[in-house]
Amino acid sequence: MSDEIKKDLKKLALQTEARLAESLLKWKYRKEGKEAPEEERVRRDSEQVAEQANRVLSKRGKRVWDELKKAYRQSGEREDHED
């Protein structure tokens, strides 16, 4: 896959995440009975929410991966000692 296609897919995914966050923010305002701020503000807030979610998932995902590798190494050590 070319770098240009990867770049376009990543851009599409980020836009989709921001639109989803925007929908959720608007739903939250309606549910709370509040008037939604202007569209530009909601759009900026939704982009920030999406970016923050990506940072959290990236950080936690790395920790999960590290824990899986650690558990795999430990299970391999136990199998060696059981022989």
C-alpha positions in Angstrom: 0.0 0.0 0.0 1.5 3.4 -1.0 2.2 6.1 1.6 -0.4 8.4 -0.1 -3.1 5.8 0.3 -2.2 5.3 4.0 -2.2 9.1 4.5 -5.6 9.4 2.9 -7.0 6.5 5.0 -5.7 8.0 8.2 -7.2 11.4 7.3 -10.5 9.7 6.6 -10.4 7.8 9.9 -9.6 11.0 11.9 -12.5 12.9 10.2 -14.9 10.1 10.9 -13.8 10.0 14.6 -14.3 13.8 14.8 -17.8 13.5 13.3 -18.7 10.8 15.7 -17.5 12.8 18.6 -19.4 15.8 17.3 -22.6 13.7 17.2 -22.0 12.5 20.7 -21.4 16.1 22.0 -24.6 17.3 20.3 -26.5 14.4 21.8 -25.1 15.2 25.2 -26.3 18.8 25.0 -29.8 17.7 24.0 -29.9 15.1 26.8 -28.9 17.7 29.4 -31.4 20.1 28.0 -28.7 22.6 27.1 -28.4 24.7 23.9 -25.6 23.5 21.7 -22.9 26.1 21.1 -22.1 27.4 17.6 -21.2 24.8 15.0 -17.5 25.9 14.8 -17.1 25.5 18.6 -18.7 22.0 18.6 -16.4 21.0 15.6 -13.3 22.2 17.5 -14.3 20.5 20.7 -15.1 17.2 18.8 -11.7 17.3 17.2 -10.0 17.7 20.6 -12.1 14.9 22.1 -11.1 12.6 19.2 -7.4 13.5 19.5 -7.5 12.9 23.3 -9.2 9.5 22.8 -6.5 8.5 20.3 -3.7 9.5 22.7 -5.4 7.5 25.6 -6.0 4.4 23.4 -2.4 4.6 22.0 -0.9 4.8 25.5 -3.1 2.0 26.9 -2.7 -0.2 23.8 1.1 -0.1 24.2 0.8 -1.1 27.8 -1.5 -3.9 27.0 0.9 -5.1 24.3 3.8 -5.0 26.7 1.8 -7.0 29.3 1.0 -9.6 26.7 4.6 -10.0 25.7 5.6 -10.2 29.3 3.0 -12.9 30.1 4.1 -14.8 27.0 7.8 -14.7 28.1 6.8 -15.9 31.6 4.7 -18.7 30.3 7.7 -19.8 28.1 10.0 -19.9 31.1 7.5 -22.0 33.1 7.3 -24.5 30.3 11.1 -24.8 30.2 11.2 -25.5 34.0 8.5 -28.2 33.8 10.6 -30.6 31.7 
